[in-house]
Amino acid sequence: MDIVIPLFDGFEPLDAIGPYEILAYVPGATVRFVTAEPGLVRDVLGSLPVHVPTGYAEVERCDVLLVPGGGSFQAMVADAAFLDWVRRIHAGTRFTTSVCTGALVLGAAGLLDGLTATTHWAATAALESYGATYTSERVVRQGRVITSAGVSSGIDMAVRLAALLSDEVTAQAIQLYTEYDPQPPFDTGSVAKAPAEVLERAHTLR
């Protein structure tokens, strides 16, 4: 089972590494990263260089495509060849998925038109500009297409995907092994719950 995660400069680290940590434990699965030109790729925070040895053009098919977000979505959306590749790969995937603003890449490739989808709360208008209907749910499945909301929600999506790729007991065992049992110190993890001053501060983080 081949799971492919494209990384471009400016990727959000948890978007990619969170799902990678979960999906790498799926029996029989191989997770690999690809990029435009093989070499060093830097995350959006600037301190996590990742050497990616494979260009996306070298990949002709995969079982799961997982597109992370972050500032990298801008480069992905601007790369016409990459969007063509996404469309070709999607034609043969078992699941095509996204985390955070990775959904905008799927949208730019024409894969979300007419579908309900989710993304980071700050990118809802951009998502709907591609013909999708935004929902604030953390994980949304529409057939073979699965989108997840901002950053940490990619872990939720990956656990759900692990169940689809194997079985629920295996997915639960992965969740237990990684001790994914969120108990956040504050209840401000969504726009619906966050006070105005927290929302205002969140807009300054980028």
Buried (B, 14 or more C-beta within 10 A) or exposed (E): BBBBBBBBBBBBBBBBBBBBBBBBBBEEBEBBBBBBEBEEBBBBEEEEEBEBEBBBEEBEEBBBBBBBBBBBBBBBBEBEEBBEBBBEBBEEBBBBBBBBBBBBBBBBBEBBEEBBBBBBBBBBEBBBEBBBEBBEBBBBBBEBBBBBBBBBBBBBBBBBBBBBBBEEEBBEBBBEEBEBEEEEEEEBBEBEEBEEEEBEEBEEEE
